[in-house]
Amino acid sequence: METADRALTADVIAALRYWPGVIWVGQKNPPDPVDMTVLPPFFNEVLHNLPWWNRDWKVDRVQPGRPAETGDHRSDPAVRFTEVSIPGTVASGNGESLPFVARVGFTGDRLIRFQAKIGDVVIGPAVAPAGRSEPHPFGRVLTGLMDLRGIPVREMARAVGLSMSTIHMLRRGHNPNLLQTRLIAGILDMSEADVRVIAGLDDGSTQ
Protein backbone atom coordinates (compact mmCIF):
# COMPACT_ATOMS: atom_id res chain seq x y z
CA MET A 1 0.00 0.00 0.00
CA GLU A 2 1.35 3.47 -0.92
CA THR A 3 2.16 5.81 1.95
CA ALA A 4 0.68 8.84 0.18
CA ASP A 5 -2.76 9.06 -1.41
CA ARG A 6 -4.18 6.35 0.82
CA ALA A 7 -7.63 6.48 2.37
CA LEU A 8 -8.01 7.50 6.02
CA THR A 9 -10.79 6.13 8.16
CA ALA A 10 -13.24 8.46 9.90
CA ASP A 11 -11.79 7.48 13.30
CA VAL A 12 -8.25 8.34 12.22
CA ILE A 13 -9.37 11.69 10.78
CA ALA A 14 -11.21 12.51 14.01
CA ALA A 15 -8.08 11.71 16.05
CA LEU A 16 -5.86 13.76 13.73
CA ARG A 17 -8.26 16.69 14.04
CA TYR A 18 -8.58 16.50 17.84
CA TRP A 19 -6.86 19.66 19.09
CA PRO A 20 -8.00 20.37 22.66
CA GLY A 21 -5.15 22.84 23.08
CA VAL A 22 -6.40 25.04 20.22
CA ILE A 23 -9.42 27.31 20.59
CA TRP A 24 -11.48 27.99 17.46
CA VAL A 25 -14.19 30.61 17.21
CA GLY A 26 -17.55 28.91 17.53
CA GLN A 27 -16.03 25.55 18.53
CA LYS A 28 -16.96 23.77 21.73
CA ASN A 29 -14.25 24.19 24.35
CA PRO A 30 -13.07 21.74 25.40
CA PRO A 31 -14.06 19.58 22.43
CA ASP A 32 -15.69 16.22 22.92
CA PRO A 33 -12.98 13.56 23.40
CA VAL A 34 -12.19 11.14 20.60
CA ASP A 35 -10.50 7.74 20.46
CA MET A 36 -6.76 8.45 20.17
CA THR A 37 -5.89 4.74 20.35
CA VAL A 38 -6.54 4.43 16.60
CA LEU A 39 -3.40 6.45 15.79
CA PRO A 40 -0.59 4.11 16.96
CA PRO A 41 -1.78 1.24 14.71
CA PHE A 42 -2.20 3.71 11.84
CA PHE A 43 1.32 5.14 12.28
CA ASN A 44 2.81 1.66 12.64
CA GLU A 45 1.16 0.53 9.40
CA VAL A 46 2.54 3.58 7.54
CA LEU A 47 6.04 3.03 8.97
CA HIS A 48 5.91 -0.68 8.16
CA ASN A 49 5.38 0.24 4.50
CA LEU A 50 8.93 1.61 4.47
CA PRO A 51 11.03 -1.36 3.34
CA TRP A 52 13.95 -0.48 5.61
CA TRP A 53 11.88 0.15 8.75
CA ASN A 54 12.82 -2.05 11.74
CA ARG A 55 9.55 -3.59 12.86
CA ASP A 56 10.92 -4.14 16.35
CA TRP A 57 10.13 -0.45 16.82
CA LYS A 58 6.49 0.48 17.29
CA VAL A 59 4.61 3.65 18.10
CA ASP A 60 3.20 2.93 21.54
CA ARG A 61 1.84 6.27 22.71
CA VAL A 62 0.48 9.45 21.16
CA GLN A 63 -0.91 12.74 22.42
CA PRO A 64 -3.39 15.16 20.84
CA GLY A 65 -1.81 17.06 18.00
CA ARG A 66 -1.41 20.66 17.01
CA PRO A 67 -2.31 21.91 13.54
CA ALA A 68 0.40 23.39 11.35
CA GLU A 69 -1.95 24.12 8.44
CA THR A 70 -5.72 24.09 8.68
CA GLY A 71 -6.68 25.41 5.28
CA ASP A 72 -9.89 27.35 4.82
CA HIS A 73 -12.50 25.86 7.12
CA ARG A 74 -15.22 27.52 5.08
CA SER A 75 -14.27 25.49 2.02
CA ASP A 76 -15.49 22.08 0.98
CA PRO A 77 -14.03 19.47 3.40
CA ALA A 78 -13.35 17.25 0.39
CA VAL A 79 -10.70 19.68 -0.87
CA ARG A 80 -9.54 21.34 2.37
CA PHE A 81 -5.91 20.60 3.24
CA THR A 82 -4.88 20.00 6.85
CA GLU A 83 -1.44 19.32 8.31
CA VAL A 84 -0.95 18.35 11.93
CA SER A 85 1.91 17.31 14.24
CA ILE A 86 1.21 14.42 16.63
CA PRO A 87 3.72 13.83 19.47
CA GLY A 88 4.26 10.48 21.18
CA THR A 89 6.85 7.78 21.73
CA VAL A 90 8.16 4.69 19.97
CA ALA A 91 9.39 1.62 21.83
CA SER A 92 11.61 -1.28 20.78
CA GLY A 93 11.33 -4.93 21.67
CA ASN A 94 14.13 -4.57 24.24
CA GLY A 95 12.28 -1.84 26.11
CA GLU A 96 14.12 1.20 24.71
CA SER A 97 11.91 4.25 24.13
CA LEU A 98 12.41 7.37 22.00
CA PRO A 99 10.35 10.54 21.44
CA PHE A 100 8.27 10.52 18.28
CA VAL A 101 6.50 13.21 16.26
CA ALA A 102 4.42 12.47 13.18
CA ARG A 103 3.66 15.25 10.72
CA VAL A 104 0.61 14.28 8.70
CA GLY A 105 -0.92 16.20 5.79
CA PHE A 106 -4.29 15.17 4.39
CA THR A 107 -7.09 16.43 2.17
CA GLY A 108 -10.55 15.12 2.86
CA ASP A 109 -9.99 11.44 3.58
CA ARG A 110 -6.74 11.14 1.58
CA LEU A 111 -3.27 11.07 3.11
CA ILE A 112 -1.03 13.48 1.16
CA ARG A 113 2.17 13.71 3.18
CA PHE A 114 3.75 11.78 6.05
CA GLN A 115 6.96 12.47 7.90
CA ALA A 116 8.14 11.18 11.27
CA LYS A 117 10.86 12.34 13.62
CA ILE A 118 12.18 9.66 15.96
CA GLY A 119 14.72 10.94 18.42
CA ASP A 120 16.87 13.29 16.30
CA VAL A 121 16.25 11.46 13.00
CA VAL A 122 13.69 12.64 10.45
CA ILE A 123 12.32 9.87 8.24
CA GLY A 124 9.83 9.64 5.44
CA PRO A 125 8.95 7.74 2.29
CA ALA A 126 11.76 7.31 -0.22
CA VAL A 127 11.63 8.83 -3.69
CA ALA A 128 14.44 6.85 -5.32
CA PRO A 129 14.35 3.05 -5.68
CA ALA A 130 16.09 0.89 -3.09
CA GLY A 131 19.86 1.02 -3.42
CA ARG A 132 19.93 4.50 -4.94
CA SER A 133 20.54 7.79 -3.13
CA GLU A 134 17.69 10.24 -2.73
CA PRO A 135 17.55 13.14 -5.21
CA HIS A 136 18.48 16.58 -3.89
CA PRO A 137 15.30 18.68 -3.41
CA PHE A 138 16.97 21.52 -5.34
CA GLY A 139 16.17 19.62 -8.54
CA ARG A 140 12.42 19.90 -8.15
CA VAL A 141 12.65 23.59 -7.21
CA LEU A 142 14.95 24.37 -10.14
CA THR A 143 12.62 22.57 -12.55
CA GLY A 144 9.63 24.52 -11.25
CA LEU A 145 11.40 27.88 -11.43
CA MET A 146 12.62 27.23 -14.96
CA ASP A 147 9.16 26.11 -16.07
CA LEU A 148 7.49 29.16 -14.50
CA ARG A 149 9.90 31.45 -16.35
CA GLY A 150 9.67 29.52 -19.60
CA ILE A 151 13.40 28.76 -19.65
CA PRO A 152 14.16 25.55 -21.57
CA VAL A 153 17.15 23.41 -20.66
CA ARG A 154 19.07 24.43 -23.80
CA GLU A 155 18.65 28.15 -23.04
CA MET A 156 19.67 27.70 -19.38
CA ALA A 157 22.76 25.72 -20.36
CA ARG A 158 23.84 28.33 -22.92
CA ALA A 159 23.20 31.25 -20.56
CA VAL A 160 25.20 29.86 -17.63
CA GLY A 161 27.94 28.20 -19.69
CA LEU A 162 27.15 24.66 -18.51
CA SER A 163 26.36 21.62 -20.59
CA MET A 164 22.77 20.53 -21.16
CA SER A 165 23.59 17.23 -19.47
CA THR A 166 24.62 19.14 -16.32
CA ILE A 167 21.34 21.06 -16.26
CA HIS A 168 19.42 17.81 -16.76
CA MET A 169 21.37 16.23 -13.88
CA LEU A 170 20.58 19.18 -11.59
CA ARG A 171 16.89 18.99 -12.49
CA ARG A 172 16.89 15.26 -11.72
CA GLY A 173 18.32 15.86 -8.22
CA HIS A 174 22.10 15.96 -8.58
CA ASN A 175 23.69 17.89 -5.70
CA PRO A 176 24.43 21.47 -6.85
CA ASN A 177 27.68 23.24 -6.00
CA LEU A 178 28.36 26.88 -5.15
CA LEU A 179 29.46 27.88 -8.64
CA GLN A 180 26.38 26.33 -10.25
CA THR A 181 24.00 28.10 -7.86
CA ARG A 182 25.80 31.41 -8.49
CA LEU A 183 25.46 31.05 -12.26
CA ILE A 184 21.84 29.90 -12.12
CA ALA A 185 20.75 32.68 -9.75
CA GLY A 186 21.39 35.38 -12.35
CA ILE A 187 19.37 33.64 -15.04
CA LEU A 188 16.45 33.06 -12.64
CA ASP A 189 16.60 36.75 -11.63
CA MET A 190 17.07 35.74 -8.00
CA SER A 191 19.68 36.68 -5.44
CA GLU A 192 22.60 34.31 -5.04
CA ALA A 193 21.83 34.14 -1.30
CA ASP A 194 18.27 32.91 -1.97
CA VAL A 195 19.43 30.21 -4.39
CA ARG A 196 22.13 29.13 -1.92
CA VAL A 197 19.44 28.62 0.74
CA ILE A 198 17.27 26.62 -1.67
CA ALA A 199 20.31 24.49 -2.57
CA GLY A 200 21.21 23.93 1.08
CA LEU A 201 24.51 25.80 0.69
CA ASP A 202 23.73 28.50 3.28
CA ASP A 203 26.15 27.04 5.85
CA GLY A 204 29.27 28.92 4.78
CA SER A 205 30.27 26.19 2.32
CA THR A 206 32.77 27.25 -0.36
CA GLN A 207 32.44 24.10 -2.47
N, C-alpha and C positions, 0 to 999 in steps of 0.2 A: 504494500500500500504506500502511495506517495505521501511524503510529509506535508507538502503544500497542496492546496486545492482538495482537501479531504473534507467530508461532511462532519459537522459537530452535532452532537446530540443536544436536545433542549436542556438537559441537566447540566452538561458541561458549559453551555453558553450562560446559563443562570449563575453558575459558580464563577465563571470568568468575569461576569458583570456585577458581582457582589462586592460593593465598595462601601462598607460601613463607615470608613474614615473620610469619605467625601460627601459633602452636602450639596445637593442639587436643588435649585429653586423648584418648588412644587412637589418634591419627592418626600416620601415618608421618612422621618428620621427618628430613631434608627430604622433602616429597612428591615423587612421581614427576613429572618435567617433562611439560608439555603443550604443544601447538602454539599459541603466542600469535599467530602470523601470521594467524589467522582473524579477529582482532578489527579491524584497520584496515579491511578491506573491509566488515565488518559496520557499523562506525561511519560509514564514508563513505556507505553505502546509506541509513542512517537520516538522516544530515544532508542527503543529496540529496533526501529526501522533503519537506524544508522548501522551499516555493516561492521563497523569497528567498535561499536559500543560494548563495553564489558557488562554483561547482564548480571554479574554479581552485585552491581550497584543499582539501587532502586530508590525512587523518590518515595519517602516514607511519611512526610509531613508537609503540609502547605498552610499558608495563612491567606486571609483575604487580600486581594490585590489592590493596586492603585493604577488608574488609567493614565497612559502616556498620550493617547490620542483618542478622542471620543467622537470625532466627526460631527456632523450636524444632526442633532437629535430630532430636528423637525423633518428630516428627510425620510425617505422610504427605508425601513429597516433592512430591506433586501439588498440595498446598495450602500448602506452606511458602514464606514470602516471604523473599527475599534482596535486599539492596541493597549495591552495591559501587562503590567509586571506582577508576577506572583512569587512571593518569597517562600522558602521552605528549607528542607534538608534532604540530602540523599544519604543512604546508609549502605555499607558493603556487607557481604556475608560474614566477615570477621569482626563486625561490630563497629568499624570505623564510620564516622559521620562527618559530612562536609556541608557548608551552607550552599543553598541552591536558589537561583532566581530564574524563572522562565519568563521570557518576553514573547507574548503571543499576539499576533495581528490577525483579525478575521473580519469578513464582510458577510453579513447575514449569518448563514450557517456554514460558511466555507472558511477553512483555515487558509490564510494567505502567507503568513510568515511565522517561523518558530526559531527561537534562539535561546540557549540555556547557558547560564554561568554557574559552574560548579567549582567552589573554592575560588581560585584566581584565574581559572581557565574558561574561556568563552568557546562554546561549541555550537555547531549548527549543521544543517544538511550540506553535503558536498556538492559542488558544481561539476568538477572534473571526475572522470571515471576512476575507479580504484587503481592505485599505482601511479597516478599522475598528480603533479602538484596543482594546487588551486590557482586559477587565473587571478592576476592582480586586479582589484576593482577599478583601477584607473582606466582599464580598457573599455569598460562599459560606459564610463563617463565621457571619455574621449570620443567614442563612437557617437554618443548622443549629442555632444557639442558640435561635432563636425556635421552631423545630419541636420541639426537645427539651423546651422549657418550655410548649409548647401555646399559644403566643401568636400569634393570627392577625394579619394585617396591619392590619385595622381597629382592633383593640384596641391594637396598638403605636402606631399613628398618633394615636389619641385620647389615650393615656397621655402621649406626649411632646409633643403639641401640633404635630405635623407632618402634612402631608397624606398620604393613602394613596398618592398617586402618588409622593411623595418616598420613602416606605418601599419601594415597589416598585422604584424606581430604585436605591436602595442595595442591595437584594437582588440586583438584576441586575448590579451591579458598578460603579455610579457612585461616584466618589471621595467619601468622607465628609469632613466638616470637623469642627473641634474642638467646636463647639456640638452638632452631631448626635451625636457619640460621647459627650459629657457627658450628654445627655438619655437616650440609649439605655442607658447603663451602669446607671442606676438601675432601669430596668424589667427588665433582665436580672439584677439582683441581683449585679452585678459592680462592681469598683472602676473608677473612671474611668481610673486609670493602666493597668490591664490592657486596657481597651478601646482606649485610645490606642495601645498597643503593637500590638494586633491590626490597628488601622487604619493603622499606619505613621506615626503622629503623635507618636512618642516622641522627636523630635529638637529639642524646644523650640519647635516651630511654634505660632503663636498664631492661625492662620487655620483 
